[in-house]
Amino acid sequence: MPELPEVETVRRGLTSLVAGATIDHVDVFYRKMVTPDAEVFTAELIGRKIERIDRRGKYLLFRFSGELTMVSHLRMEGKYDVQPQGSPVIKHTHVIFYLTDGRELRYNDTRKFGRMQLVPTGDEATALPSLGKLGPEPTDEALTLAYMQQIFGKSHKVVKPFLLDQSKIAGLGNIYVDEVLWLSKINPLTPADELSTDQLATLRRNIIDELAQAIKGHGTTVHSFSTAFGETGQFQNHLHVYGREGEPCERCGTEIVKIKVAQRGTHYCPHCQPVPLEALEALTDD
């Protein structure tokens, strides 16, 4: 699933391609993908201008004229691209936004998991509870150390699934959680409330910096992710631990291992990220 850097990369690409464009009409080929129903969805968008495209967590927010927003979630394999009008339509194109300038903004999704919902601008969090529950964005301004001390101190859940919980911090997914834990020398099985203030400060810094660097590198190409320009991301060339099981750790040379944590493939260095005593005892008992 595309993570925050990938979605932000798509947002920036779409902004450069279609911000300021006006919708002539819309075709919906897979009705379950849109809310409200397809007839209302298409009628509401006719003649509206795409004023800008925002992002919240992993959601894209298309801001249309007339105080209307389309909340778009790419889910597993959703992609947008822009084509000249009349170009051949590929098999997995499910929504086409015809622009008045003769181009088409197309949404393609091999698994049909992506969703689009029209809501009055400002009502996004009410209309989509999952969006309303998102934690702060991983930026210097939004993600403060005081906030992290507060939320981590309240939970004994191990840190890997804790960080994957979008209500805690928005936008972190499996790849980047492995990366920031390796950078912070924190084992993924460490209980959240056992991290010291210094560890939390280091983790916070690495979360903010790593995601910023991933955005700069246009995201990580996994499966079929591509930007709005059809380009693949490059940040997978800079991953330290994810997908590198069996390879030597860049810091110490110890072999990277892969385990399952909360049903997710998890990569770490046994030397740089020692298993906490509590988790080690549980593993020994098993």
Summary of the structure (lengths in Angstrom):
residues: 286
radius of gyration: 20.8
end to end distance: 31.6
largest distance: 66.1
contacts: 907
relative contact order: 0.14
helix: 34%
strand: 24%
